[in-house]
């Protein structure tokens, strides 16, 4: 239950982190509607994107308060359905906040349906699934960056280093010449590509607690060194990574497995 509630609470925090931007975006979406043939009228309506966002937040809050296992196992799928709509709606499909929250809520729905105090291996299986999800997401990000433009640093240079008003980029521009800033952007970009690739390829196979620490460090650093608003995207993934810290270092053997060894142990002592 600690693992389940951790992912639920932090994902809800991620969605609420988005709230100030979402309110402004919703107002603009209502005042300046955009119609595209690719999206159906339902998936273009402002009421749908706003209502679904509220539904997802309320559903997560309900799941946190719910104390009945069967009911929780059913209602845990409501945020998944709501986030699926947000992932294909015209007003929110391009926002990674809802994509990463979808993965976290999909994990939660699977986990909620299997919570059983007698299942001593569930937390271990849940942690393995969470780090597999994190590996896939990192590899997806890395695959998109294996281009000449990213490897040269040009993309991140133009996005962050030229005029981004953020503490680390302001400090770099104040401390170094323009040519040096361009070189820093190149090596920073290559570092990002290599780290995402290596961690994406190996995170799923790491021991639980090491994977949790590495995943948490990698995902948190993306927001810390890019944009604090990105925590709306990354908090869900940070919560999935943190599940690994809850895996016991030594899982006790079930009583049924330990019982046959007792006579042998007594004979050995005799």
Secondary structure as UniProt FT lines:
FT   HELIX           2..17
FT   HELIX           19..31
FT   TURN            37..38
FT   HELIX           42..44
FT   HELIX           46..65
FT   HELIX           69..88
FT   TURN            90..94
FT   HELIX           96..112
FT   TURN            113..114
FT   TURN            117..118
FT   TURN            120..121
FT   HELIX           122..145
FT   HELIX           148..151
FT   TURN            152..153
FT   HELIX           154..156
FT   HELIX           157..161
FT   TURN            162..163
FT   HELIX           167..175
FT   HELIX           178..202
FT   HELIX           203..205
FT   HELIX           208..224
FT   TURN            225..226
FT   HELIX           228..230
FT   HELIX           231..242
FT   HELIX           243..246
FT   HELIX           255..269
//
